[in-house]
Amino acid sequence: MAEDRFVADYLIETPLDPAQVAEVMAGEQSCGTFVRVQGETDQLRNRARAVVLSVTELEAATVPSLPNAWLQRQQISGPWRRARVRIAFPIDNVGANLPTLAATVAGNLFDLGEVTGLRLLSLTLPPAYRKQFDMPRHGIAGTRALTGVAEAPLLGTIIKPNVGLSALETGELVTQLCEAGVDFIKDDEVCANPVHAPLQERVREVMRRVRVYQDKSGRRVMVAFNITDELDAMRRHADLVEQEGGCCVMVGVNWCGFSAIQSLRRSTGLALHGHRNGFGMMSRQPALGMSFSAYQSLWRLSGVDHLHVHGLSGKFSEFNDEVVQSARDCLTPMAADDAVMPVFSSGQWAGTVPATFEAVHSSDVIFLSGGGILAHPDGPQAGVASLQQAWQAARSGVSLTDFASHAPELKRALEFFGPRLK
């Protein structure tokens, strides 16, 4: 790959010649439009125009994936040809400008009249260009240093109920979770600054209890407070978390936007826990939006330290191979030392651990389990123990049933959750 260009990979669907459509895409997102305009000289085009690297035609579709008024006006119908398209864009068109980078590789492309489907599959940046953007302040190594967990996965849970608990009730639950042995606790994405538990009160109450537990046990527990809000409020909330001895905040990245997360990263030393809620609207239609591979490439440029990937055999719509690839993407450096920790959640328990470890071959993950900890029949401490035992078994290459013969908490988890989750 040329050092002066970045490359985007797309899936397109069109009744036209895919090679022709690829050229339209390249022109639309660089120096051109559908006809050459005044001032668009050959010299300018050679310097600034995006270049189509390849067009690989795939099996055609029998019906269009999306409606298209432009094609109707042109009275153009199928067959609906599909193709993989790779386009190289000049870096100098964009510079180190994350919103404009996103607008260049996506933007109006989704609205093109020539297509009945368009999906951004991946984004490849030269390492030197990637380094012009924010790197994770903590990443994997820093998150381990903050928690004191040297090698094992970080095991954690989410504050449930999602909303309704007062600050005092939240603090009491956090005490229970700390004493149960979790490494990580986070707010739910829909609980940020509710009237019944204002964030300021919640942070102070929770961190008071975390400090008490740490002084007593010597163990550090990372709490990701949901500070999703407008930028000035997020900065104030992050300052409060830091003043109270916290080390992590959570943000709903889709709703805050690239610029806000970049600005937050530059104004706080806390770890940024990136929650992707809303990603499904970009990904569930296979012929529209973007894959997680492209999505995580963009958000990693904002400087987040963790990114959610959902979980294997969980409660959401994603197929397991998508979840696995998402985690692998997070763990793959775009440039030196910029990998982020994938966060597994949604319906995770001891029984999903072996497949998770087999898929990523790494313990550099945050593994969140709600019911798998809090609903364990012998209590939260047994729930945490069952997860620890499951990870020990997976890392040792021992089946859960064999390991459970001398691990009572895991044995109970398999007996209790297994039949319910088949």
Protein Blocks (a to p, Z undefined) as FASTA:
>chain_A
ZZkbccdddddddfbdfklmmmmmmmmmmmbcfbdcehiafklmmmmpccdfbdcddddd
fbdfbdcfklmmnopacddddddddddddfklnopafklmmmmmnmmmlmpmkbgbdcdf
bdcddfklmmmpccdfklmmlmmmmnopakbccdddddddfbhpafklmmmmmmmmmmno
pabdcddfklmbdfklcfklmmmmmmmmmmmmmmmnopacdddddfbdcfklmmmmmmmm
mmnopabdcddfklnojmlmmmmmmmpcbdcdddfehklmmmmpmkgcjdfklmmmmmmm
nopabdcebjehiabfbdfklmmmmmmmmmpcfbghiaccdddeehiafklmmmmmmmno
pabbcdddfklmmmomnbjklmmmmmmmmmmmmmnopafklmmmmomklmmmmmmmmmmm
ZZ
